[in-house]
């Protein structure tokens, strides 16, 4: 492909004029739609494939439209809410409860329960 993806897209838009198909729908091939159908594990009819191609094209057109926005004064964000450090110091507050558990054991061995051997 000569030139960038955007250049190729703009070229296709100018060639299509104001046709019913979106500019990006031409970029999405029938093979791409078939592959997406396989990934989604759905069997699309020819009419559904055509509609999916149109819908995906419209989504890509919208993304291109968003790329036209001036975001020079906007800081990049990875989350809409400010996220602080959620780590805390690891302090044992209630112990492991082994003494209480072993208090009711009929037999103890080495800080644990003593049980009869079950495998020969």
C-alpha positions as CSV (number, residue, x, y, z in Angstrom):
1,X,0.0,0.0,0.0
2,X,1.5,3.3,-1.0
3,X,1.1,6.1,1.5
4,X,-0.5,6.0,4.9
5,X,-3.7,4.4,5.9
6,X,-5.4,7.8,6.3
7,X,-4.1,8.9,2.8
8,X,-5.6,5.7,1.3
9,X,-8.9,6.3,3.1
10,X,-9.1,9.9,1.9
11,X,-8.4,8.8,-1.6
12,X,-11.3,6.3,-1.4
13,X,-13.6,9.0,0.0
14,X,-12.8,11.3,-2.9
15,X,-13.3,8.4,-5.4
16,X,-16.7,7.4,-3.8
17,X,-18.1,10.9,-3.7
18,X,-21.3,10.9,-1.7
19,X,-22.2,7.2,-2.2
20,X,-24.3,5.3,0.2
21,X,-21.4,3.3,1.5
22,X,-19.2,4.8,4.1
23,X,-15.6,5.6,3.3
24,X,-14.2,3.0,5.7
25,X,-16.7,0.3,4.6
26,X,-14.5,-0.1,1.5
27,X,-11.5,-0.7,3.7
28,X,-13.2,-3.5,5.5
29,X,-13.0,-6.5,3.2
30,X,-15.4,-9.4,2.9
31,X,-12.6,-11.6,4.3
32,X,-12.4,-9.4,7.4
33,X,-16.1,-9.7,8.0
34,X,-15.9,-13.5,7.6
35,X,-13.0,-13.6,10.0
36,X,-14.8,-11.6,12.6
37,X,-17.8,-13.9,12.2
38,X,-15.5,-16.9,12.9
39,X,-14.0,-15.2,15.9
40,X,-17.4,-14.4,17.3
41,X,-18.6,-17.9,16.4
42,X,-21.6,-16.6,14.5
43,X,-22.8,-17.6,11.1
44,X,-23.8,-14.5,9.1
45,X,-26.1,-14.4,6.1
46,X,-24.9,-12.4,3.1
47,X,-27.3,-9.6,4.1
48,X,-26.0,-9.6,7.7
49,X,-22.4,-9.5,6.4
50,X,-23.2,-6.5,4.3
51,X,-24.9,-4.8,7.3
52,X,-21.9,-5.7,9.5
53,X,-19.5,-4.2,7.0
54,X,-21.5,-1.0,6.8
55,X,-21.7,-0.8,10.6
56,X,-18.0,-1.3,11.1
57,X,-17.3,1.2,8.4
58,X,-19.5,3.8,10.2
59,X,-17.6,3.0,13.5
60,X,-14.3,3.6,11.8
61,X,-15.6,6.8,10.2
62,X,-16.7,8.0,13.6
63,X,-13.2,7.3,15.0
64,X,-11.7,9.2,12.1
65,X,-14.1,12.1,13.0
66,X,-12.9,12.0,16.6
67,X,-9.3,12.1,15.4
68,X,-10.1,15.6,14.0
69,X,-10.7,17.0,17.5
70,X,-8.1,19.3,18.9
71,X,-6.8,17.6,22.1
72,X,-3.6,19.6,22.4
73,X,-4.7,21.0,25.8
74,X,-6.0,17.7,27.2
75,X,-3.9,15.6,29.4
76,X,-3.9,11.9,28.7
77,X,-5.9,9.8,31.2
78,X,-5.9,6.1,31.8
79,X,-8.9,6.3,34.1
80,X,-11.8,8.7,34.5
81,X,-11.4,8.8,38.3
82,X,-8.2,9.7,40.0
83,X,-6.7,6.5,41.4
84,X,-4.4,6.5,44.3
85,X,-2.0,3.9,45.7
86,X,-4.2,1.1,47.1
87,X,-1.3,-0.7,48.8
88,X,-1.3,-0.9,52.6
89,X,1.2,-2.1,55.1
90,X,0.8,-5.9,55.7
91,X,0.1,-6.1,59.5
92,X,-1.3,-9.2,61.1
93,X,-4.2,-8.2,63.3
94,X,-6.0,-11.4,64.1
95,X,-3.4,-14.2,63.8
96,X,-4.1,-17.4,62.0
97,X,-6.4,-19.0,64.6
98,X,-4.3,-22.2,64.8
99,X,-4.2,-22.2,68.7
100,X,-8.0,-22.0,68.9
101,X,-8.5,-24.6,66.2
102,X,-6.0,-27.1,67.9
103,X,-7.7,-26.5,71.3
104,X,-10.5,-28.9,70.2
105,X,-8.3,-31.5,68.5
106,X,-8.3,-35.0,69.9
107,X,-4.6,-35.4,69.0
108,X,-1.9,-32.9,68.1
109,X,1.5,-33.3,66.4
110,X,4.1,-30.6,65.6
111,X,1.6,-27.7,65.9
112,X,-1.0,-29.5,63.7
113,X,-3.7,-32.1,63.8
114,X,-2.5,-35.7,64.2
115,X,-4.5,-38.2,62.1
116,X,-4.2,-41.9,61.5
117,X,-2.3,-43.0,58.4
118,X,-4.7,-43.7,55.6
119,X,-2.4,-44.9,52.8
120,X,-0.7,-48.3,53.2
